Amino acid sequence: MTTSRPQGEQASGPRGEPPRRRAPAGAAVLREDVTEAIRAAVFEELASVGYARMSIEGIARRAGVGKTAVYRRWRSKLHLVLDLVSAIAVQGLPAPDTGSLEGDLRLLYEVTSRALRHPVASQIIPDLQAEAARNPEIAEALQKALREGQHGVASGIVRAAVERGELRAGVDEELALDLVSGPLYWRSVVVRADLPKGYLGRLAAATAAGLRAL
């Protein structure tokens, strides 16, 4: 008689041996490869159908797992998305270190611009922003992700410029964050306009001048 493999994360034993017993639910080991497959599926599902139409069933189908594998990790699609958005803040952006304020800004803009142009990001960010207007939990998580991710990098750029003598000490970091992050985000995410040739270089020069004027 052939023993069917139950749905979920149970792995079958070597050929000729019975499948390993499933661990009790409370002691189940969550496989990292399954977790990563689910996270990737969430990004793809968000980009494809948006948050409102996204479902645990669709995520599980795209990830090639059963619904129970998703529910073992997250109670609902809201908690799943909140977890992913929060993870963005933790990962952050690489801190530029070119030796000059304008160079650091130019590198930051190049990296950020590539990320914002990614097809998945260009679909997910506006959708989550719209959902944030209706859902305070998503609004809080999205704000935290955007501010913490950018704030850490912007603060590092400003501190390095102060140490090099390019900016005066005691510069307003909150205003500096707005100057550094606002224009590119506005053009790429809000207006969704193409960046003309040389735009990032001119933006870096203008932002550096604005920071020196603070």
Helices and strands as residue ranges (DSSP letters): G 25-27, H 32-53, H 56-63, H 67-71, H 77-91, H 101-117, H 119-132, H 136-163, H 173-185, I 186-190, H 199-213
